[in-house]
Amino acid sequence: MLFAIEEINNSSDLLPGISLGYKIYDVCGSIARGVRVTLALANGNEELSAPSQEPCTRPAQVQAIMGETSSSPCMAIATVIGPFSIPLISHFATCACLSDKTKYPSFLRTIPSDYYQSRALAQLVKHFGWTWVGAIRTNDDYGNNGMATFTETAQQLGICLEYSVSFFRTDPPDKIQKIIDIIKASTSKVIVAFLSHMDIDMLIHEMSHHNLTGYQWVGTEAWISDSQTAAMDKHHILDGAIGLSIPKAHVSGMREFILDVKPLNTSGNEMFTELWETLFSCKFKQSKSSAENQRECTGHEDLTGVQNSFTDMSLMPIFINVYKGVYAVAHALHSMFSCNKTCNKMQLDPYTILQHIKRIHFKTKEGEEVYFNENGDPAAKYEIINWQPTENGIVDFVSVGLYDASLPADKQLNLQNKSLIWAQNSQQVPVSVCSVKCPPGTRKVLQKGKPVCCYDCLTCAEGEISNITDSITCVRCHPEFWSNERRDACVKKEKEFLSYEEIMGALLTAASLLGTCITTVVAFIFFRYRKSPIVRANNSELSFLLLFSLTLCFLCSLTFIGRPSEWSCMLRHTAFGITFVLCISCVLGKTIVVLMAFRATLPGSDVMKWFGPAQQRLSVLGFTLIQVIICILWLTISPPFPFKNFKDFKDKIILECALGSAVGFWAVLGYIGLLAMFCFILAFLARKLPDNFNEAKFITFSMLIFCAVWITFIPAYVSSPGKFSVAVEIFAILASSFGLLICIFAPKCYIILLKPEKNTKKNMMGKGAPKSF
């Protein structure tokens, strides 16, 4: 402060012709004493020391107060002088509460508010991934307000406090012991300390008795760059600490001014006399406390060889805050004394001075900008300091980054690529989490009764994924995708349908082609022996039509194999329905022919004229036409269509044909069943008619197989999943087709090829022939 005042008084540019005076008071850490002195100054009861030997021409009046160092005294003093509008400029009071201009209208400061420091500390903790930390604070306005802001910001950033305790250096030992016990019992490895340098000194002294080392400390500007605290840490409890400090600064001439102080030729020499006697353990002759056993001070001792707190220049940033505060007042006064009038002609108004101080914006001689915002705070900038022990045991305060609150949020914290030293001289960043991060493929589930940072990691359910770390939810995959084994990505589901390439599809295709070939061979045999009695006796025209329909039945099963398409879906069901009705119509026609033929042998019967070849053709056409109409209505109203089935299998997509109209499908099947039952009943009635080659027996047996196949088909079809339902339908088609082919045509082919002696008209009509066929 004296250095700044001397510079200003010797300046020809700033306040020319005007000298600043001062009065220094030591409140000794007492808030009450600080308030008392402030009231005295406000009332003009205290005289100010002049900068020179000549007294002022008018009574001295305080224009501004520099101080106090701590937040709580500043709050008390600012409350008292607020109504007087006397500016109070602090160099080290950081409590965010002092930014409240409704309570402290005349308070300003040259150190950033803890509003920014607390947030910066939270961002620093978050940067290193520490989500589970302990917190210790000084039980005063500085610690309580600062920690409250830190806690709020930490919660927003996902940081949890395992404990948050407070104490004051005057607390009883048992309270300090409780804090030690809490630290011992904790699982967090990081401690955020919002403490004054005196409180941190006391805490590490107690911790050293319990050998509590290995914790990563995060500190504030109050102690992180305090060399006295580092010197007291004999047990290396704070080694590797990281925190925020006032940025390093330099003002030319200040260090030399401090070290060049002399006790006898300095204004206010009483204080400096006491300082000198303390520094060099000597006494001046005129000193009231002179003792015989101490050597005499000369006043010319060399300060440069002394190592103590007075000569410690690590506190230079704090000194410069005082320097800037004095210059702020000087610039405000300079703007008021622009007329260059003498002080006895100028009426100074504290409120006017305060308004001028709030508006000042200047640069120091080193180029640093000085100004106050609407809350009386300077720009918030901090250095990030890391405690790095050296070989000789001295702690080196290494600057490893910067924090600038004026930058965008994502650029405020800037850590340099320097090697950091952590607790216990480790090169690895400490880990302090309640629960390890949940990897992709899992989600967080909070542990009951614990903070949000304590959780378990549960694997995502089937069909759900999480592709980020610490996901709180699992996202369900799109219906066409499924989760992989790690549950961290959705992969395309396998599309399944009955294809020609797989074994089941190939076997069914082979069976279909085999049935087609056999039917063709049988048709060829029947054509070759078309004039033989056995062929002619069994209505050769209906037989050829039946063989043709059976060929279509075998071939229509192929439409069920392969990837479903719009046309294949419509074709497979309609082709199956029409070809089978054609087939059953032919069998029904043959059955009716057998019945009519035996009826015609009765005397006076002319029934055959009502069911001759023309009527047989019309009956087949009529029965088939009904099915065609059903199919046309089905295709018109709600035709089958390709459908992706996501329900039957979780990890597969079944490509199948949706029925469109279930009524249409079951109408087609029902009509086929109706004809088959009718044919079975007629054949069953005709099975014992007297004929060596009664075809009704074989029709009965074939219809029995046909009905059995399709009755068992219904539950099998309904219960079979995916492509197996298609395979069941194909199997039913092939089984019933083979049943008709074998039961009706195998005995005839046996007679034609292996027993030609029985292929005679006499044998066909004979009564005494064997009835095996």
C-alpha positions in Angstrom: 0.0 0.0 0.0 2.8 2.4 0.9 4.6 1.6 -2.3 1.5 2.5 -4.4 0.9 5.7 -2.4 4.5 6.7 -2.9 4.3 6.0 -6.6 1.1 8.1 -6.9 2.4 11.0 -4.9 5.5 11.1 -7.0 3.6 10.9 -10.3 3.1 13.9 -12.5 0.3 12.2 -14.4 -1.9 10.9 -11.7 -3.3 13.4 -9.1 -0.7 16.1 -9.9 -0.3 18.4 -7.0 -2.3 16.2 -4.7 -0.9 13.9 -2.1 -2.6 10.9 -0.5 -2.4 10.3 3.2 -3.1 7.1 5.1 -3.6 5.6 8.5 -2.9 2.0 9.3 -4.9 0.0 11.9 -4.2 -3.5 13.1 -7.6 -5.1 14.1 -5.8 -8.2 15.3 -8.4 -10.5 13.7 -11.1 -9.0 15.9 -14.4 -8.1 14.0 -15.5 -5.9 16.9 -12.3 -3.9 16.8 -12.6 -3.5 13.1 -16.1 -2.2 13.4 -15.1 0.2 16.1 -12.2 1.7 14.1 -14.4 1.9 11.0 -17.1 3.9 12.9 -14.4 6.2 14.3 -13.1 6.8 10.8 -16.6 7.4 9.4 -17.2 10.0 12.2 -13.9 11.7 11.6 -12.5 11.0 15.0 -9.3 9.5 13.8 -6.5 11.5 12.3 -4.8 10.4 9.2 -1.0 10.4 8.7 0.2 12.8 6.1 2.6 11.7 3.5 5.0 14.5 4.3 6.0 16.6 7.3 3.6 19.5 6.3 0.1 19.1 7.7 -3.0 19.3 5.5 -4.7 22.7 5.4 -8.0 21.2 6.4 -9.2 18.3 8.6 -8.4 14.9 7.1 -11.4 12.9 6.0 -11.2 9.3 5.0 -12.0 8.8 1.3 -11.7 5.0 1.2 -10.8 2.0 3.3 -8.4 -0.7 2.2 -9.1 -4.1 3.7 -10.1 -6.3 5.4 -8.3 -9.6 4.6 -11.0 -12.0 5.6 -14.6 -12.2 4.5 -16.4 -12.1 7.9 -14.8 -8.8 9.1 -15.5 -7.3 5.7 -19.1 -8.1 6.0 -19.3 -6.5 9.4 -17.4 -3.4 8.3 -19.3 -3.1 5.0 -22.6 -3.2 6.8 -21.5 -0.4 9.1 -20.1 2.0 6.4 -22.7 1.1 3.7 -25.0 3.9 4.8 -22.1 6.4 4.6 -21.2 5.2 1.1 -17.5 5.1 2.1 -15.7 2.7 -0.4 -14.3 -0.5 1.2 -11.8 -2.2 -1.1 -10.6 -5.7 0.0 -7.7 -7.5 -1.5 -8.5 -11.0 -0.1 -12.1 -11.3 1.0 -13.6 -13.7 -1.5 -17.1 -14.6 0.0 -19.7 -14.5 -2.8 -22.1 -13.0 -0.3 -20.2 -9.7 -0.5 -21.4 -9.3 -4.1 -24.9 -8.5 -2.8 -25.1 -4.8 -3.4 -28.3 -4.5 -1.4 -26.5 -5.5 1.8 -23.0 -4.2 1.0 -23.5 -1.2 -1.4 -20.0 0.3 -0.9 -18.0 -2.9 -1.0 -15.5 -3.6 -3.8 -12.6 -6.0 -4.1 -9.6 -6.7 -6.3 -9.8 -10.5 -5.8 -12.4 -12.6 -7.7 -15.5 -13.8 -5.8 -15.8 -17.3 -4.6 -18.9 -17.6 -6.8 -16.4 -18.3 -9.6 -13.8 -20.1 -7.5 -16.3 -22.6 -6.2 -17.5 -23.4 -9.7 -14.0 -23.6 -11.0 -13.1 -26.1 -8.2 -16.1 -28.2 -9.1 -15.1 -28.2 -12.8 -11.5 -29.1 -11.8 -12.8 -32.1 -9.7 -15.0 -33.2 -12.6 -12.2 -32.9 -15.1 -10.2 -35.5 -13.3 -13.1 -37.8 -12.9 -13.5 -37.6 -9.2 -17.2 -38.1 -8.4 -16.9 -39.2 -4.8 -15.2 -36.6 -2.6 -15.0 -35.4 0.9 -15.3 -31.7 1.9 -13.9 -29.7 4.8 -14.5 -26.0 5.3 -13.8 -23.2 7.7 -16.9 -22.6 9.9 -17.2 -18.9 8.9 -18.7 -16.9 6.0 -15.8 -17.7 3.7 -16.0 -21.4 4.2 -19.7 -21.9 4.5 -20.7 -19.8 1.5 -17.9 -21.1 -0.7 -18.7 -24.7 0.1 -22.4 -24.1 -0.4 -21.7 -22.9 -4.0 -19.3 -25.7 -4.6 -21.8 -28.3 -3.4 -24.5 -26.9 -5.7 -22.3 -26.9 -8.7 -20.9 -30.3 -7.9 -24.4 -31.8 -7.8 -25.1 -30.3 -11.2 -21.9 -31.9 -12.5 -22.7 -35.3 -11.1 -20.2 -35.1 -8.2 -21.3 -36.5 -4.8 -20.0 -35.5 -1.4 -19.4 -38.4 0.9 -19.1 -36.0 3.8 -19.1 -32.3 4.4 -17.8 -31.1 7.7 -16.8 -27.7 9.2 -14.6 -26.5 12.0 -12.9 -23.4 13.3 -9.4 -23.2 14.8 -10.9 -22.3 18.2 -13.0 -25.5 18.3 -12.4 -28.0 21.1 -10.1 -30.9 20.3 -12.9 -33.5 20.3 -14.6 -31.8 17.3 -11.3 -32.0 15.4 -11.0 -35.6 16.4 -14.5 -36.4 15.0 -13.4 -34.9 11.7 -10.2 -37.2 11.8 -12.5 -40.2 12.4 -14.8 -39.3 9.5 -11.8 -39.1 7.2 -10.5 -42.4 8.4 -13.8 -44.1 7.8 -14.4 -42.6 4.4 -13.8 -44.4 1.1 -13.2 -41.2 -1.0 -9.6 -40.4 -1.8 -10.1 -36.7 -2.6 -10.7 -33.9 -0.1 -11.8 -30.5 -1.1 -10.6 -28.0 1.5 -12.3 -24.6 1.7 -10.1 -23.5 4.6 -8.2 -20.5 5.6 -4.4 -21.0 5.9 -4.6 -21.0 9.7 -7.3 -23.7 9.7 -5.4 -26.0 7.2 -2.3 -25.6 9.3 -4.2 -26.8 12.4 -5.8 -29.7 10.5 -2.6 -31.1 9.0 -1.0 -30.9 12.4 -3.7 -33.1 13.8 -3.7 -35.5 10.8 0.1 -36.0 11.2 -0.6 -37.5 14.6 -2.7 -40.2 12.9 -0.5 -40.7 9.9 -3.3 -39.8 7.5 -1.5 -39.5 4.2 -2.3 -40.5 0.7 -5.3 -38.2 0.2 -5.6 -36.0 -2.8 -6.2 -32.4 -1.6 -8.0 -29.8 -3.7 -7.5 -26.3 -2.3 -8.5 -22.7 -2.6 -6.5 -19.5 -3.0 -6.4 -19.1 0.8 -3.7 -21.8 1.2 -2.8 -23.5 -2.0 0.1 -21.1 -2.7 1.0 -20.4 1.0 4.7 -21.2 1.5 4.2 -21.2 5.3 1.6 -24.0 5.0 4.0 -25.9 2.8 6.8 -25.4 5.3 4.6 -26.7 8.2 3.6 -29.9 6.3 6.6 -31.9 7.6 4.7 -35.2 7.1 3.9 -34.5 3.4 0.2 -34.8 3.9 -0.5 -32.2 1.3 2.0 -33.4 -1.3 0.5 -33.4 -4.8 -2.3 -30.9 -3.8 -4.0 -29.1 -6.6 -6.1 -25.9 -6.5 -6.7 -22.4 -7.6 -4.5 -19.4 -6.9 -4.5 -15.8 -7.8 -2.6 -15.4 -11.0 1.1 -14.6 -10.7 1.8 -10.9 -11.4 4.7 -8.5 -11.2 5.0 -4.8 -10.6 8.5 -3.4 -11.1 10.1 -1.9 -8.1 7.8 -3.4 -5.5 10.2 -6.2 -4.3 13.0 -3.7 -4.0 10.8 -1.3 -2.1 9.8 -3.9 0.4 13.3 -5.1 1.0 14.7 -1.6 1.1 12.5 -0.6 4.1 14.4 1.1 7.0 12.9 1.4 10.4 14.1 4.8 11.4 13.4 6.8 8.2 10.0 5.3 7.4 6.6 7.0 8.0 4.8 5.4 10.9 8.1 4.0 12.2 6.6 2.4 15.3 5.3 -0.5 13.3 8.5 -0.9 11.4 10.6 -0.7 14.6 8.6 -3.6 16.0 9.0 -5.5 12.7 12.8 -4.9 12.6 13.3 -6.0 16.2 11.4 -9.2 15.4 13.2 -10.0 12.2 16.7 -9.6 13.6 16.1 -10.4 17.3 17.5 -7.1 18.5 16.4 -4.0 20.3 16.7 -0.3 19.6 18.0 1.9 22.4 14.8 4.0 22.4 12.6 0.9 22.4 10.4 0.7 25.5 10.8 -3.1 25.5 14.6 -3.0 25.5 16.2 -5.9 27.3 19.8 -6.2 28.5 20.3 -9.7 27.1 19.5 -8.7 23.5 21.9 -7.1 21.1 21.3 -3.5 19.9 19.7 -2.9 16.5 21.6 -0.5 14.2 18.9 -0.1 11.6 21.3 -1.1 8.9 20.9 -4.8 9.0 20.5 -6.5 5.6 17.0 -7.9 4.8 18.2 -9.7 1.7 19.7 -12.5 3.8 16.7 -13.1 5.9 14.3 -15.9 5.0 10.8 -15.4 6.6 7.3 -14.5 5.7 8.2 -10.8 5.3 10.7 -11.5 2.6 8.6 -14.3 1.0 7.6 -13.0 -2.4 5.2 -15.9 -3.2 2.5 -13.7 -1.8 3.2 -11.1 -4.5 -0.3 -11.6 -6.1 -1.9 -10.6 -2.9 0.4 -7.5 -2.6 -0.6 -6.5 -6.1 -4.3 -6.7 -5.2 -3.6 -4.1 -2.6 -1.6 -2.1 -5.1 -4.5 -2.2 -7.6 -7.0 -1.1 -4.9 -5.0 2.0 -4.0 -4.6 2.9 -7.7 -8.4 2.4 -8.2 -9.1 5.1 -5.6 -6.4 7.4 -7.1 -7.9 7.1 -10.6 -11.4 7.8 -9.2 -10.1 10.9 -7.4 -8.2 11.9 -10.5 -11.4 11.9 -12.6 -13.0 14.1 -10.0 -10.0 16.6 -9.7 -9.9 17.1 -13.5 -10.0 20.9 -12.8 -6.6 20.6 -11.0 -7.9 22.6 -8.0 -6.3 22.3 -4.6 -7.9 20.0 -2.1 -9.1 22.8 0.2 -11.4 24.1 -2.5 -12.8 20.8 -3.5 -15.8 19.4 -1.6 -15.5 15.6 -1.7 -18.6 13.5 -1.4 -18.1 9.8 -0.5 -21.0 8.7 -2.6 -19.5 10.4 -5.7 -16.1 8.9 -5.0 -17.8 5.5 -4.8 -19.5 5.9 -8.1 -16.3 7.0 -9.8 -14.5 4.0 -8.4 -17.1 1.7 -9.8 -16.7 3.2 -13.2 -12.9 3.3 -13.4 -11.1 1.2 -16.1 -7.3 1.5 -16.3 -4.2 -0.4 -16.9 -1.3 -0.7 -14.4 2.2 0.2 -15.6 2.7 -3.5 -16.3 -0.4 -3.5 -18.7 -2.9 -5.3 -16.5 -6.5 -4.1 -16.8 -8.3 -3.1 -13.6 -12.1 -2.6 -13.4 -15.1 -3.6 -11.4 -18.3 -5.2 -12.6 -21.8 -4.3 -11.4 -21.2 -6.3 -8.2 -17.9 -4.6 -7.5 -15.9 -7.7 -8.5 -12.9 -7.9 -10.8 -12.6 -10.3 -13.7 -12.3 -13.9 -12.4 -9.1 -15.5 -13.4 -7.1 -18.2 -11.6 -4.0 -20.1 -11.9 -4.1 -23.9 -11.3 -1.4 -24.7 -8.9 0.1 -28.2 -8.2 2.3 -28.9 -5.2 5.4 -30.7 -6.4 7.9 -31.6 -3.7 11.6 -31.2 -4.7 14.6 -33.3 -3.6 15.5 -30.8 -0.9 12.1 -31.1 0.7 10.8 -27.7 -0.4 7.5 -27.6 -2.2 7.4 -26.1 -5.7 4.1 -24.4 -6.6 3.9 -25.3 -10.3 1.4 -23.6 -12.5 -0.3 -26.3 -14.6 -3.2 -24.4 -16.1 -5.6 -21.4 -16.1 -9.2 -20.8 -15.4 -10.9 -17.8 -17.0 -14.6 -17.3 -16.2 -15.0 -14.7 -19.0 -14.5 -17.4 -21.7 -17.3 -19.8 -22.9 -18.1 -22.6 -20.5 -16.2 -25.3 -22.5 -13.1 -23.2 -22.7 -12.9 -21.8 -19.1 -10.7 -24.6 -17.8 -7.4 -24.9 -19.6 -4.9 -27.4 -18.3 -1.4 -27.4 -19.8 0.4 -30.5 -20.9 2.6 -30.7 -17.8 3.4 -33.7 -15.7 1.4 -33.5 -12.5 2.4 -34.9 -9.2 -0.4 -36.5 -7.2 -0.7 -37.7 -3.6 2.3 -39.8 -2.4 4.3 -38.5 -5.4 2.3 -40.7 -7.8 2.3 -40.0 -11.5 -1.1 -41.6 -12.0 -4.3 -39.6 -11.5 -6.0 -40.8 -8.3 -9.3 -42.6 -8.6 -12.1 -41.5 -6.3 -15.4 -42.9 -7.2 -18.2 -44.6 -5.2 -18.9 -47.0 -8.1 -16.8 -47.7 -11.1 -18.2 -46.5 -14.4 -20.8 -48.7 -16.1 -19.4 -49.9 -19.4 -21.5 -49.8 -22.6 -24.0 -52.6 -22.6 -25.1 -51.8 -19.0 -27.2 -49.3 -17.2 -26.9 -47.6 -13.8 -29.2 -48.6 -11.0 -29.0 -46.5 -7.8 -28.1 -48.2 -4.6 -30.9 -47.8 -2.1 -30.3 -45.1 0.5 -27.0 -43.9 -1.1 -26.1 -40.8 -3.2 -26.6 -40.9 -6.9 -22.9 -41.6 -7.4 -23.3 -45.0 -5.8 -24.9 -47.5 -8.2 -24.8 -51.0 -9.6 -24.3 -51.8 -13.2 -27.0 -54.1 -14.7 -26.7 -55.7 -18.1 -29.3 -54.4 -20.6 -32.1 -56.8 -21.3 -32.3 -58.7 -24.6 -33.2 -56.4 -27.5 -31.9 -53.3 -25.6 -28.5 -51.6 -25.7 -26.5 -48.8 -24.2 -23.5 -47.5 -26.3 -22.2 -44.9 -23.8 -20.5 -45.2 -20.5 -22.6 -44.6 -17.4 -25.9 -44.8 -19.3 -28.9 -44.5 -17.0 -31.2 -46.3 -19.5 -31.0 -49.0 -22.1 -32.5 -48.1 -25.5 -34.7 -50.7 -27.3 -33.5 -51.6 -30.7 -35.6 -51.0 -33.8 -37.9 -54.0 -34.5 -35.7 -55.1 -37.4 -32.5 -55.1 -35.2 -31.4 -57.0 -32.1 -28.8 -56.5 -29.5 -25.4 -58.2 -29.8 -23.9 -60.3 -27.0 -22.2 -57.3 -25.4 -25.5 -55.3 -25.5 -23.6 -52.2 -26.9 -24.9 -52.2 -30.5 -27.9 -53.2 -32.5 -27.3 -55.7 -35.2 -29.7 -56.6 -38.0 -31.9 -59.5 -37.2 -31.4 -62.7 -39.3 -34.3 -62.9 -41.8 -35.6 -66.4 -41.9 -37.8 -68.1 -44.4 -38.0 -71.6 -45.9 -35.4 -71.4 -48.7 -34.3 -73.9 -51.3 -30.7 -73.8 -50.0 -31.4 -75.2 -46.5 -31.8 -78.9 -46.0 -35.5 -78.9 -45.1 -36.4 -76.8 -48.1 -34.2 -79.0 -50.4 -35.9 -82.2 -49.1 -39.4 -80.8 -49.6 -38.4 -79.6 -53.1 -37.1 -83.0 -53.9 -40.3 -84.6 -52.6 -42.4 -82.3 -54.7 -40.4 -83.0 -57.8 -40.4 -86.7 -57.1 -44.2 -86.7 -56.7 -44.5 -84.7 -60.0 -42.2 -87.3 -61.8 -44.1 -90.2 -60.4 -47.4 -88.7 -61.4 -46.0 -88.1 -64.9 -44.8 -91.7 -65.1 -48.3 -92.9 -64.0 -49.9 -90.7 -66.6 -47.6 -92.1 -69.2 -48.4 -95.7 -68.2 -52.1 -94.9 -68.3 -51.8 -93.3 -71.7 -49.7 -96.2 -72.9 -52.4 -98.7 -71.7 -55.4 -96.4 -72.2 -57.3 -99.1 -74.1 -56.7 -101.8 -71.5 -59.8 -102.9 -69.5 -58.5 -101.7 -66.2 -57.9 -98.2 -67.5 -61.2 -98.0 -69.3 -63.1 -99.5 -66.4 -62.0 -96.7 -64.1 -63.2 -93.8 -66.2 -60.0 -92.9 -68.0 -61.0 -89.3 -68.6 -61.4 -88.6 -64.9 -58.2 -90.5 -64.2 -56.2 -88.3 -66.5 -57.8 -85.2 -65.1 -57.0 -86.5 -61.6 -53.4 -87.1 -62.6 -53.1 -83.6 -64.0 -54.5 -82.1 -60.8 -52.1 -84.2 -58.7 -49.3 -82.9 -60.8 -50.4 -79.3 -60.0 -50.8 -80.2 -56.3 -47.2 -81.4 -56.2 -46.0 -78.3 -58.1 -48.0 -75.8 -56.1 -46.0 -76.8 -53.0 -43.0 -75.2 -54.6 -44.7 -71.8 -54.3 -44.4 -72.1 -50.5 -40.6 -72.3 -50.7 -38.5 -69.2 -51.2 -38.6 -65.6 -50.0 -42.3 -64.4 -49.8 -43.3 -61.8 -52.3 -46.6 -60.2 -53.1 -47.3 -62.5 -56.0 -46.0 -65.7 -54.4 -48.2 -65.1 -51.3 -51.3 -64.7 -53.4 -50.4 -67.6 -55.7 -49.5 -70.2 -53.1 -52.8 -70.3 -51.2 -55.1 -69.8 -54.2 -53.2 -72.4 -56.4 -53.2 -74.8 -53.5 -57.0 -74.3 -52.9 -58.0 -74.6 -56.6 -55.8 -77.6 -57.5 -56.9 -79.6 -54.4 -60.5 -78.9 -55.1 -59.9 -80.0 -58.7 -58.3 -83.1 -57.4 -61.0 -83.9 -54.9 -63.7 -83.1 -57.5 -62.2 -85.8 -59.8 -62.1 -88.3 -56.9 -65.7 -87.4 -56.0 -66.7 -87.8 -59.7 -65.1 -91.3 -59.8 -66.8 -92.2 -56.5 -70.2 -91.2 -57.9 -69.5 -93.0 -61.2 -68.9 -96.2 -59.2 -72.1 -95.8 -57.3 -74.1 -95.0 -60.4 -72.6 -97.9 -62.3 -73.8 -100.4 -59.8 -77.1 -98.7 -59.5 -77.4 -99.0 -63.3 -77.1 -102.8 -63.2 -80.4 -103.0 -61.3 -83.4 -103.9 -63.5 -85.2 -100.8 -64.9 -82.5 -98.4 -63.8 -81.6 -95.6 -66.1 -79.5 -93.6 -63.6 -76.4 -93.5 -65.7 -78.0 -91.2 -68.2 -78.1 -88.6 -65.5 -74.4 -88.9 -64.7 -72.8 -89.5 -68.0 -69.5 -88.0 -69.2 -71.0 -84.6 -69.7 -72.4 -84.5 -66.2 -69.1 -85.7 -64.8 -67.2 -82.9 -66.5 -69.8 -80.4 -65.3 -69.7 -81.6 -61.7 -65.9 -81.3 -61.7 -66.1 -77.8 -63.3 -68.9 -76.8 -60.9 -67.1 -77.9 -57.7 -63.9 -76.2 -58.9 -65.7 -73.0 -60.0 -67.0 -72.5 -56.4 -63.5 -72.6 -55.1 -62.4 -70.2 -57.8 -65.1 -67.8 -56.7 -64.0 -68.1 -53.0 -60.4 -67.4 -54.0 -61.4 -64.4 -56.2 -63.4 -62.9 -53.3 -60.5 -63.5 -50.9 -58.0 -61.8 -53.3 -60.3 -58.9 -53.9 -61.3 -58.2 -50.3 -58.2 -58.9 -48.3 -55.5 -60.8 -50.2 -52.5 -62.5 -48.6 -49.4 -60.3 -48.4 -45.7 -60.5 -47.4 -45.3 -60.0 -43.6 -42.4 -59.6 -41.3 -43.1 -61.5 -38.1 -41.2 -60.1 -35.1 -43.1 -61.9 -32.4 -42.3 -65.6 -32.7 -38.5 -65.1 -32.3 -36.8 -62.3 -30.5 -33.6 -62.4 -32.6 -35.0 -63.3 -36.0 -37.4 -61.8 -38.5 -39.7 -64.5 -39.9 -40.6 -63.6 -43.5 -44.0 -65.1 -44.1 -47.3 -64.6 -45.9 -50.0 -63.0 -43.8 -53.4 -64.5 -44.6 -55.0 -61.1 -45.1 -58.4 -62.5 -44.4 -58.4 -65.4 -42.1 -62.0 -66.1 -43.2 -60.9 -66.5 -46.8 -58.2 -68.9 -45.8 -60.4 -71.1 -43.7 -63.2 -70.9 -46.3 -60.8 -72.4 -48.8 -59.7 -75.1 -46.4 -63.2 -75.7 -45.2 -64.5 -76.2 -48.8 -61.7 -78.7 -49.5 -62.6 -80.5 -46.2 -66.3 -80.5 -47.1 -65.7 -82.1 -50.5 -63.2 -84.6 -48.9 -65.7 -85.6 -46.3 -68.5 -86.0 -48.8 -66.2 -88.1 -51.0 -65.2 -90.2 -48.1 -68.8 -90.9 -47.1 -69.8 -91.9 -50.6 -66.7 -94.1 -51.0 -67.3 -95.7 -47.6 -70.9 -96.6 -48.7 -69.6 -98.1 -52.0 -66.7 -100.1 -50.5 -68.6 -103.5 -50.4 -70.2 -103.3 -53.8 -69.6 -106.7 -55.7 -66.7 -106.1 -58.1 -63.4 -107.7 -58.4 -61.8 -104.3 -58.8 -64.0 -102.1 -56.7 -62.3 -98.7 -56.8 -64.4 -97.4 -54.0 -62.2 -99.3 -51.5 -59.1 -97.4 -52.6 -60.9 -94.1 -52.7 -62.1 -94.7 -49.2 -58.6 -95.4 -48.0 -57.1 -92.4 -49.9 -59.8 -90.1 -48.4 -59.1 -91.5 -45.0 -55.4 -90.6 -45.3 -56.4 -87.2 -46.8 -58.7 -86.4 -44.0 -56.3 -87.6 -41.3 -53.5 -85.5 -42.8 -55.5 -82.3 -42.9 -57.1 -82.8 -39.5 -53.7 -83.2 -37.9 -52.5 -80.3 -40.0 -54.6 -77.7 -38.2 -53.1 -77.9 -34.7 -49.6 -78.5 -36.2 -49.9 -75.4 -38.4 -51.2 -73.2 -35.6 -48.5 -74.3 -33.1 -45.5 -74.3 -35.5 -43.4 -71.2 -35.4 -42.0 -69.3 -38.4 -40.9 -71.3 -41.4 -42.0 -74.5 -39.8 -45.6 -73.6 -40.2 -44.9 -73.3 -44.0 -43.1 -76.7 -43.9 -46.1 -78.3 -42.1 -48.4 -76.9 -44.9 -46.1 -78.2 -47.6 -45.9 -81.6 -45.9 -49.6 -81.8 -45.7 -49.9 -81.0 -49.4 -47.3 -83.6 -50.3 -48.6 -86.3 -47.9 -52.2 -86.0 -49.1 -51.1 -85.9 -52.7 -48.9 -89.0 -52.3 -51.8 -90.6 -50.5 -54.2 -90.1 -53.4 -51.6 -91.0 -55.9 -50.6 -94.3 -54.2 -54.0 -95.4 -53.0 -55.8 -94.9 -56.3 -53.2 -95.5 -58.9 -50.6 -97.9 -57.4 -53.0 -101.0 -57.6 -53.8 -100.2 -61.2 -50.1 -99.8 -62.2 -49.4 -103.1 -60.3 -52.0 -104.9 -62.5 -50.9 -103.2 -65.7 -47.2 -103.8 -65.2 -46.8 -106.9 -63.1 -50.1 -108.8 -63.4 -51.2 -108.3 -67.1 -53.1 -111.6 -67.0 -55.6 -109.9 -64.7 -56.0 -106.9 -66.9 -59.0 -108.5 -68.8 -62.6 -107.6 -69.0 -63.6 -111.0 -67.8 -61.5 -110.6 -64.7 -62.9 -107.1 -64.1 -66.5 -108.4 -64.2 -66.0 -111.9 -62.8 -67.6 -112.9 -59.6 -65.3 -115.7 -58.6 -62.1 -113.9 -58.9 -60.0 -113.0 -55.9 -61.0 -109.7 -54.3 -57.5 -108.6 -53.3 -57.9 -105.8 -55.8 
